[in-house]
Amino acid sequence: IKLADRLHNMQTIEFLKREKQIRMATETENLFIPIAERIGVRKLRSELQALTFKCLHPEEYKALKTEIVRKLTKRKEGVDNIEKKMKRMLSRNGIECKIIGWPEHTYSVYKKMNNQIQDISNVYTLMLYRVIVPTVDDCYRTLGLLHKVFNPVPSQIKDHIAMPKPNMYQ
């Protein structure tokens, strides 16, 4: 309930004085976002991150958001085809799956750029896909099949089956 209340507060933060906005956004970043991450409320965490980033770094947020939209619009046809191509390939290989795609959140791109000291042209994950399959064997078969078609970027591959995330996402 407190996380939902904080989300509402962050959604209406523009009506507060700038000093209070900064204090609330900083508290959200340091306390509420880690709690949301820890209990696995990814969508809520992402919304809080975006609102906090927008409040604390408005110029960077606006510039990055514009650039991400520009790049995704430029790649839209390719992005749409990737999901269809994955679904077809896995189906032909007898793997039942559900594929969910979404654009990377602005805050995550910003964090990657700052942590890895690079510009947006070097950020590979502007569009993310989650492929859900029934078994662990299907998961590794799927990964192998996808790597045959899409060149993996070694530093970007994460095996959350063998090594679950701290929030136990697997």
URMO-V550551 format. One line per field, one symbol per residue. ss: DSSP state (h for helix, s for strand, l for the rest). burial: I if it has 16 or more other ideal C-beta (glycine too) atoms within 10 Angstrom, else O. A space follows every 10 residues. Layout:
BEGIN
ss=???
burial=???
END
This chain:
BEGIN
ss=lhhhhhhhhh hlhhhllhhh hhhhhhhhhh hhhhhhhhll lhhhhhhhhh hhhhhhlhhh hhhhhhhhhh hhhhhhhhhh hhhhhhhhhh hhllllssss sssllhhhhh hhhhhllllh hhllllssss sssllhhhhh hhhhhhhhhl lllhhhllll llllllllll
burial=OOIOOIIOII OOIOOOOOOO IOOIIOOIIO OIIOOIIOOO IOOIIIIIII IIIIIOOOOO IOOIIOIIOO IOOOOOOOIO OIOOOIOOII OOOOIOIOOO OOIIIIIIII OIIOOOOOOI OOIOOIIOOO IOIOOOOIIO IIOOIIOOOO OOOOOOOOOO OOOOOOOOOO
END
